[in-house]
């Protein structure tokens, strides 16, 4: 499998997980949290999936396509290790879906960052909320969910927030 | 359709066109020319499609994944407007497949560059050679080929080199 093949499979898995997550949170009120804007493609997909929901976006430094930059009041600029701590008063328990893609190309660095972020993300999620994630997590507060049809295990991840 | 959707479709179209091009040149001898290395994903795909063929890669400045950097002797570094002119003595009429993806995100600049490159690419192609291309071309020396099944017109392009 070439890198082009694996890249396409990863994007297809990401999109399928976001689409399924949208169904899974259909009965939950709450906001959507995009953890990492990047080029803005998944933010744009989230906008199309959730036209009625509030979507906040965390990003260190905006470098997205101009069409995919969130309005300033929905943008939480800075290092997520700091901004997510500070966001607890605003968002604690109010998030219905969080999406975390810390893909920097450095797998070890991604895992380390994801591990640092998880304890900051968990308290933001309401019970029953969904976390769609590139990194894998093993955590009592997160129950792994079955992936969409046709998506191989490990290609992307879906979790339900449960009581620890 | 979100930007994530359209990006996936574009990559799927690109891959399908390269796969079909590999079939189309099955009976032709000749080398493969990757015009633009970028992150190296399509180069890696070409390597997997053509393990027996010589693949040359033109790129201004290598910024690919380390696993996808061609050996130095297969890399033609510099502005393609200059290097392709200079390559004529080496490759003229010897290329069986060229792949051109000048995707810089700026559609007008891409079209302008593609227009400048086309007269330099054409003499490198042997009769019957295939050009897979992101930009569209309208040129008597290139006959548009049907796209692979399921790929919508205009999403990517395939041409056969014919006598003008």
Interface residues (C-beta under 8 A of the other chain):
Chain A: X1 X2 X3 X4 X5 X7 X8 X11 X12 X14 X15 X40 X41 X42 X44 X45 X47 X48 X65 X67 X68 X105
Chain B: X1 X2 X3 X4 X5 X7 X8 X11 X12 X14 X15 X40 X41 X42 X44 X45 X47 X48 X65 X67 X68 X105
